[in-house]
Amino acid sequence: MEIVEKIYQIQSASPFRFPMNTYFIDDEKKCLIDTSVEKYPQTLIQGLKTIGRELTDLNYILISHPHTEHIRSLTYIKEHFPKCQIVTSPRNADYLANYETYNQLAFQKGTVQIDDRYKLRESIKSVKVDQIVKEGDTINLGRYSLEILETSGHCAEEISFFGREQGILFSSDFIIGAEGETWIAINPAMFEYDGNRKKYLESLQKIAQIKEEIKLILPAHGDIIYNPREKIKELLSIAPQIDEKILKIFEDGPKTFPEVIELYHGKKFEDPQKYYNASRRMYSLLDYLIEEKRIMKKGELYLKI
């Protein structure tokens, strides 16, 4: 699907919360922004074929962060089309280059709940990055020039790509086309790569302060965002509401973590996977409130300061 001139969205199925949106820019130099969860990138191949392009046409693959659905096709593409340059940030480059080692270390900790989604990681091989970029660097494709913005918070290090002249932000998982905050990934299946809500809110503030017009946000998950400023304002406004909802839980005394989960959601989770997902999000919220010195933890209890 062509979003604007020369920018196409290729959507592929994912076992995670939303389908994966990969973007292809058909400029003088051609690039993909992230890949897909498929080991063999059939959906990407088919999507390119519909516009008369092939993987052999690629000059760059820009990687926002190394979560499974963004990188599983990467090894195949690089092995079969080695001239294509992989571009990402320093910490992501290190993770990709040592992926199998970090994957093994994560699972050695024994905190990972193994399911079919995490088994996908077993087939991901380490891959060397060709070009490391940092905040303020640009990737010149021709008509489009993409500026690197560090937008960490969803995970330990994430980058977004901003076509400043056209007002197009490729936000990956930092801002997604769905209601509520982006998932702050407390992810035991990745070695020391957890997200951080404070960094996430700082990244949102950074984007809010961009002076140029942002006309479109193209996320890796969910719908295209046609009202970027309103979306960013909404995300910044709901953050304190979430904090206050959690703080009210402690008004009548300390609570255990399971009690916090139940009181916040107003129900018990019978499904272990749903509880696990809710707990990962809550850990990030509680860690943030501890960091902000609004609550503290004593033993197994959380309490308001």
C-alpha positions, 0 to 999 in steps of 0.5 A: 500500500502506497502511503505517500509518494514512494513510501509503501507499507507492507504488513505481515502477520505477527504472533504479538499484539499487532501485525507488523508494519514494514516500510519500503522507500522507493527512492534513488537509494532504496530501503526497508525500515525494519523487516518482519517476524518471518524467517523466510520473508515471503510477505516482504518479497510479495509486497515488493513484487506488487510494485515491481521491486525485489529484495535485490533492489535494496540499498539499506535496511534500517533497524529501529530495535532488535525485537523479534518481529522487527529483525527475524527476516534480517539474517536471510536478507543479508545472507542472500543479498550481502550488498544491502547495508544494515544500519542501526544505532550502537547498542542495537548493533552490538545486540545484533552482532552478539544475538545468539550469545545474548539470547543464551544468557537471557534464557540461562537466567531461568525467568523466561516463560517459553511459548511459541513466540519466544521459540521464534528467537531460537532461529535468529542468527547474529548479524554484523551491522554495516553502518552505525548511526546516532542522534542527528545523523542522516541517511540520504536516499535521494528525495527523502533524507531520514534523520536519526532520532533516539527515542528510547524507552520502549526498550533499552535503545530505539531509534526513529527516522524523521523525514524532516522536509516532508514531515514524516516520522517512522516511529517503530514501537515508540509511538504506535497506532493504538490507544494508550501508552506504548508497551514499555518492554520489561522483557526477560527474553532479552538480555539486559534490554528492558525499556524505561518509562522515564526515558519513554516520556523524555523521548515523547517530550523531545518529539513534542518540541520539534518545531517543524510540522509533523504530518504523518507518523508511520508506526510499526504497529497499528494504524497510520497516525494522521494527527501526530501532534494530538497523538503526542499530546494525548500520550503525554496527558495520560501518563499522570493519569496512570500514575495517579490511578496506581498511587490511589491503590496505596492510600489504604496501605502497602500492597503486594505485586499481585494485589496491585495488578488485581486492584489496577485492573479490577479483576483477577487474571485466570489466564497465565499469559494475560497475567504475565503480560499485565505484570510486565507492564506493571513492573515498568510503571512501579519501577518508574514511580520508585525512580521518581520517589513516589513509592518504595518497595520493602520486601514483597510490599509496595507502599506510598512515600 
